[in-house]
Amino acid sequence: MTCKDCEKSIGHQQYKESMDSLGVPLCDRHTRLIKKVILDNNTPLEAIQLFYALKEAGAYPMLEWWDGKKSVDIAISRVKLNIEIDKDYNMITHEQAINDLEDAMHSFKNGFTTVRIPHLAVKYYLEDTVQNILGIISGLRANIKAI
């Protein structure tokens, strides 16, 4: 078993602890770092899991990237893609919906595409979610080359 971040070998106990708390096998150092990111930014666990799945798929994601206005859960800067994980997807209010739309508009004006993904899609369909994001990245990359 190895850490998904540094590929350092980890023992069974550390594997179990990081999987139980984060859902990703990480060494002690990276477990502490990710837990600090979660505490500092209120990052959803699903964002952590998606980040490492995208990293493993070769997408070069950045976790909690500052877009100039706010911190974005995951960013793929090469294609200007921001990914937000909706934690309370089933309990959205009309105020939150309009705020989300305004955030997307500001990102778009700065050349970024924002995708909001319900946390349940990551929780239950991680591989499908990764494949769809890779498709979005491919489409954005093609559009960048066309310009």
PyMOL commands that set and color helices and strands:
alter all, ss='L'
color gray80, all
select helices_A, chain A and resi 12-22+28-41+45-56+77-79+89-91+94-109+119-124+126-146
alter helices_A, ss='H'
color red, helices_A
select strands_A, chain A and resi 62-66+71-76+81-86+113-118
alter strands_A, ss='S'
color yellow, strands_A
deselect
rebuild
show_as cartoon
